[in-house]
Structures are given as structure tokens and as C-alpha cells.
Amino acid sequence: MKNIGIIKMNSKGQVTIPKVFRRNIKKNEILLMIRKRNSITLRKASSKKMAEDLKLAYKTEEAWKQIEQGKFKTMKVEDFLKELKKW
């Protein structure tokens, strides 16, 4: 299983990213960490796209808040895809 790793947080709150995941991460590269309910997403944040990455992180956080508050609507797949293209 190439895409699964187990990590443990130490007493200082630090974790080590497993080697298999570090291969494409350069020293001092900036990463974004986004929490969604009980999951955490770790994503590269290139300096060229940092603003876009932060905007995505903000939108994701806001969307999860709205879902948790029941402020969402259902729609047909076709309509959803049209809305998604606007992003």
C-alpha cells in the first residue's frame, strides 16, 4: 500500500511524515494542513500558487462549516458540475 502511512504525534506535538510521502517534498517547502471534521489533508503550497491554495483552504473550511450547520442544498449532478466549473 503506497498511499497509506501511520504516524504518531510526540509530546511536543510534532509528527514525522513517512519517507514514502516525503520523496516529492523539498527541504523548507511550505505545506498546507486542512482539517475537515475528523480528517486532515496535507497539501503542497507552492509559492507561486500560495494565494490560490489559501483561498481553497478557506473555501473548504467555510463549506464544512455550512454543511455542519445544515446550510446546504441538493442539486442534480449536471447543475453541480456547472457550479463547480465556476470555481
Secondary structure, DSSP 8 states (H G I E B T S, - for coil): -TT-------TTS-----HHHHTT--TT--EEEEEETTEEEEEE--GGGHHHHHHHHHHHHHHHHHHHTT------HHHHHHHHHH-
